[in-house]
Amino acid sequence: MPGVFDDVETRACIPVPINPDFFNLDCVLPYGLTPGHIHRAMVGFVDFFVNQQLHSRGVQRLECFLMPANFSSIVGEFMNISIPKYSS
């Protein structure tokens, strides 16, 4: 049913805010990195959310047409380049 699929796809394209309450504030991170730095980088990824653009063009979500390892790599590399923006 196209209507049901479209509703699911539309809902899947609404970014879920990163909840800082789920971060382990007692974790030990290297090089002066804090959970706050990680949180800000994750928020940056969510704000980048390409799926809204894909959906507006009638294309499946990124995680639907990429192999899982490729999607994971994109997320990892995005975090890799984003974390230094928030941490010295």
N, CA and C of each residue as an Amber inpcrd file, in Angstrom:
protein
   264
   0.8330000  -1.1800000   0.0000000   0.0000000   0.0000000   0.0000000
   0.8790000   1.2440000   0.0000000   0.8120000   2.0340000  -1.0470000
   1.6690000   3.2150000  -1.1400000   1.4750000   4.1950000  -0.0010000
   0.2580000   4.4010000   0.4650000   0.0060000   5.3820000   1.5220000
   0.6880000   5.0300000   2.8210000   0.6430000   3.7430000   3.1830000
   1.2700000   3.2920000   4.4210000   2.7780000   3.4110000   4.3060000
   3.3460000   2.9670000   3.1920000   4.7890000   3.0480000   2.9760000
   5.2490000   4.4980000   3.0410000   4.5140000   5.3820000   2.3780000
   4.9080000   6.7840000   2.3600000   4.8800000   7.3660000   3.7710000
   3.8840000   6.9830000   4.5810000   3.7970000   7.4840000   5.9470000
   4.9990000   7.0010000   6.7580000   5.3720000   5.7440000   6.5950000
   6.5340000   5.2100000   7.3090000   7.7960000   5.9230000   6.8530000
   7.9510000   6.1070000   5.5550000   9.1320000   6.7990000   5.0290000
   9.1820000   8.2430000   5.5090000   8.0380000   8.8970000   5.5200000
   7.9890000  10.2880000   5.9900000   8.4170000  10.3670000   7.4470000
   7.8890000   9.4750000   8.2820000   8.2540000   9.4730000   9.7010000
   9.7280000   9.1340000   9.8920000  10.2550000   8.2470000   9.0460000
  11.6690000   7.8610000   9.1580000  12.5990000   9.0030000   8.7740000
  12.0790000  10.0040000   8.1070000  12.9000000  11.1430000   7.6720000
  12.8520000  12.3030000   8.6500000  12.1950000  12.1090000   9.7790000
  12.1650000  13.1320000  10.8250000  13.2620000  12.7920000  11.8280000
  14.2930000  13.6040000  11.9200000  15.4080000  13.2880000  12.8160000
  14.9740000  13.1870000  14.2780000  15.5290000  12.2180000  14.9690000
  15.2780000  12.0390000  16.3950000  16.3930000  12.7650000  17.1450000
  16.0330000  13.6940000  18.0190000  17.0750000  14.4290000  18.7530000
  17.9430000  13.4850000  19.5970000  19.2040000  13.8310000  19.7250000
  20.1360000  13.0610000  20.5480000  19.8880000  13.4390000  22.0060000
  19.5680000  12.4570000  22.8300000  19.2630000  12.7020000  24.2330000
  20.5510000  12.5890000  25.0580000  21.0400000  13.6970000  25.6030000
  22.2900000  13.6520000  26.3750000  22.1540000  12.8570000  27.6730000
  20.9310000  12.5930000  28.1080000  20.7330000  11.8160000  29.3400000
  21.1940000  10.3660000  29.1820000  21.3400000   9.9060000  27.9410000
  21.7610000   8.5260000  27.7050000  23.2810000   8.3780000  27.6220000
  24.0050000   9.4610000  27.7720000  25.4580000   9.4040000  27.7280000
  25.9990000   8.9980000  29.1000000  27.0430000   8.1990000  29.0830000
  27.7160000   7.7940000  30.3110000  28.7070000   8.8940000  30.6810000
  28.3350000   9.7140000  31.6280000  29.1840000  10.8440000  32.0160000
  30.4210000  10.4100000  32.7920000  30.4580000   9.1400000  33.2330000
  31.6030000   8.6230000  33.9800000  32.6070000   7.8980000  33.0900000
  32.3540000   7.8710000  31.7860000  33.2790000   7.1510000  30.9050000
  34.6110000   7.9070000  30.8280000  35.6500000   7.1570000  30.5490000
  36.9870000   7.7370000  30.4250000  37.3040000   7.8240000  28.9390000
  37.4550000   9.0280000  28.4370000  37.7640000   9.2610000  27.0310000
  39.1600000   9.8480000  26.9140000  39.8600000   9.5630000  25.8300000
  41.2420000  10.0440000  25.6820000  41.3190000  11.5030000  25.2380000
  42.4760000  12.0820000  25.4200000  42.8560000  13.3780000  24.8450000
  41.9460000  14.5390000  25.2520000  41.3590000  14.4750000  26.4390000
  40.5100000  15.5650000  26.9050000  39.1210000  15.5960000  26.2860000
  38.8150000  14.5630000  25.5400000  37.4910000  14.4570000  24.9210000
  36.4510000  14.2540000  26.0090000  35.2880000  14.8720000  25.8540000
  34.2070000  14.7210000  26.8300000  32.9530000  14.1860000  26.1380000
  32.0200000  13.6400000  26.9210000  30.7460000  13.2270000  26.3150000
  30.0420000  14.3950000  25.6140000  30.2550000  15.5990000  26.1010000
  29.6580000  16.7780000  25.4540000  30.1810000  16.9790000  24.0390000
  31.4710000  16.7260000  23.8270000  32.0390000  16.8320000  22.4850000
  31.3900000  15.8100000  21.5480000  31.2410000  14.5840000  22.0490000
  30.6170000  13.5230000  21.2570000  29.1710000  13.8970000  20.9480000
  28.4770000  14.4120000  21.9500000  27.0770000  14.8120000  21.7660000
  26.9430000  15.8600000  20.6710000  27.7950000  16.8690000  20.7010000
  27.7010000  17.9270000  19.6900000  27.9820000  17.3970000  18.2820000
  28.9330000  16.4700000  18.1700000  29.2100000  15.8750000  16.8610000
  28.0170000  15.0500000  16.3810000  27.3910000  14.3280000  17.2960000
  26.2160000  13.5300000  16.9230000  25.0630000  14.4300000  16.4960000
  24.8780000  15.5350000  17.1830000  23.8370000  16.4980000  16.7980000
  24.1270000  17.0220000  15.3890000  25.3970000  17.2530000  15.0970000
  25.7800000  17.6970000  13.7560000  25.3920000  16.6810000  12.6920000
  25.5610000  15.3960000  12.9920000  25.1690000  14.3570000  12.0320000
  23.6640000  14.3530000  11.8400000  22.9280000  14.4470000  12.9250000
  21.4620000  14.4590000  12.8310000  20.9970000  15.6840000  12.0380000
  21.6210000  16.8240000  12.2600000  21.2530000  18.0350000  11.5170000
  21.5710000  17.9110000  10.0320000  22.5850000  17.1180000   9.7100000
  22.9890000  16.8940000   8.3200000  21.9790000  16.0330000   7.5770000
  21.1910000  15.3120000   8.2900000  20.2000000  14.3270000   7.8400000
  19.8020000  14.4370000   6.3710000  20.4900000  13.7100000   5.5360000
  20.3090000  13.7230000   4.0880000  18.9830000  13.0750000   3.6620000
  18.4040000  12.2630000   4.5340000  17.1890000  11.5370000   4.1480000
  16.0230000  12.4500000   3.8070000  15.9550000  13.6040000   4.4050000
  14.8720000  14.5380000   4.0770000  14.9710000  14.9570000   2.6160000
  16.1790000  15.2280000   2.1480000  16.3680000  15.6120000   0.7490000
  16.0540000  14.4550000  -0.1900000  16.5110000  13.2630000   0.1620000
  16.2370000  12.0970000  -0.6680000  14.7320000  11.8470000  -0.7680000
  14.0500000  11.9040000   0.3710000  12.6050000  11.6620000   0.3980000
  11.8600000  12.6980000  -0.4420000  12.2890000  13.9340000  -0.3850000
  11.6080000  14.9830000  -1.1580000  11.7440000  14.7540000  -2.6580000
  12.7220000  13.9230000  -3.0400000  12.9340000  13.6020000  -4.4600000
  12.4340000  12.2030000  -4.8210000  11.7380000  11.5640000  -3.8640000
  11.1790000  10.2410000  -4.1220000  12.2010000   9.1240000  -4.1100000
  13.3270000   9.3440000  -3.4360000  14.3880000   8.3460000  -3.3630000
  14.3740000   7.7190000  -1.9720000  14.7110000   6.4330000  -1.8890000
  14.7650000   5.7450000  -0.6040000  15.7810000   6.3990000   0.3310000
  15.6060000   6.0970000   1.6190000  16.5510000   6.5900000   2.6230000
  17.9410000   6.0130000   2.3690000  18.9510000   6.7540000   2.7400000
  20.3410000   6.3640000   2.5340000  20.6200000   4.9700000   3.0930000
  20.1150000   4.6840000   4.2950000  20.3870000   3.3910000   4.9210000
  19.6660000   2.2410000   4.2320000  18.7130000   2.5490000   3.3460000
  18.0000000   1.5030000   2.6070000  18.7600000   1.0450000   1.3660000
  19.5110000   1.9280000   0.7470000  20.1700000   1.5130000  -0.4930000
  21.6810000   1.3470000  -0.3670000  22.2390000   1.6850000   0.7920000
  23.6610000   1.4160000   1.0160000  23.8150000   0.0870000   1.7520000
  24.8980000  -0.5860000   1.4830000  25.2070000  -1.7800000   2.2650000
  25.4710000  -1.3230000   3.7030000  25.0960000  -2.1390000   4.7030000
  25.2660000  -1.7160000   6.1050000  26.6750000  -1.2290000   6.4380000
  27.6950000  -1.8930000   5.9280000  29.0690000  -1.4670000   6.2330000
  29.3540000  -0.0910000   5.6440000  28.7970000   0.1970000   4.4770000
  29.0040000   1.5150000   3.8650000  28.3180000   2.6060000   4.6790000
  27.0940000   2.3380000   5.1220000  26.3760000   3.3290000   5.9260000
  27.1270000   3.5720000   7.2370000  27.5630000   2.4930000   7.8630000
  28.3170000   2.6110000   9.1080000  29.5940000   3.4160000   8.8870000
  30.2460000   3.1930000   7.7730000  31.4720000   3.9200000   7.4520000
  31.1950000   5.4180000   7.2840000  30.0970000   5.7480000   6.6280000
  29.7360000   7.1600000   6.4430000  29.5150000   7.8280000   7.7980000
  28.7660000   7.1510000   8.6760000  28.5070000   7.7050000  10.0070000
  29.8260000   7.8630000  10.7600000  30.6630000   6.8230000  10.7260000
  31.9430000   6.8730000  11.4280000  32.8430000   7.9820000  10.9240000
  32.9290000   8.1250000   9.6160000  33.7900000   9.1750000   9.0480000
  33.2340000  10.5650000   9.3450000  31.9090000  10.7020000   9.3350000
  31.3060000  11.9920000   9.6860000  31.6900000  12.3590000  11.1190000
  31.6120000  11.3810000  12.0310000  31.9880000  11.6370000  13.4200000
  33.4870000  11.9450000  13.5180000  34.2680000  11.2240000  12.7450000
  35.7200000  11.4090000  12.7530000  36.1200000  12.8320000  12.3640000
  35.4280000  13.4120000  11.4040000  35.7740000  14.7850000  11.0130000
  35.0480000  15.8330000  11.8500000  33.9710000  15.4270000  12.5470000
  33.1910000  16.3920000  13.3180000  33.7100000  16.5900000  14.7420000
  34.1380000  15.5320000  15.3860000  34.5650000  15.6270000  16.7960000
  35.6590000  16.6880000  16.9790000  36.6710000  16.7650000  16.1220000
  37.7080000  17.8040000  16.3270000  37.1760000  19.2370000  16.2650000
  36.0310000  19.4490000  15.6570000  35.4460000  20.7950000  15.6340000
  35.0270000  21.2380000  17.0250000  34.7430000  20.2670000  17.8990000
  34.2050000  20.5780000  19.2240000  35.1880000  20.3030000  20.3490000
  36.3450000  19.7680000  20.0240000  37.3250000  19.4180000  21.0430000
  38.7180000  19.8830000  20.5980000  39.4770000  20.3730000  21.5500000
  40.8460000  20.7780000  21.2070000  41.7500000  19.5690000  21.2370000
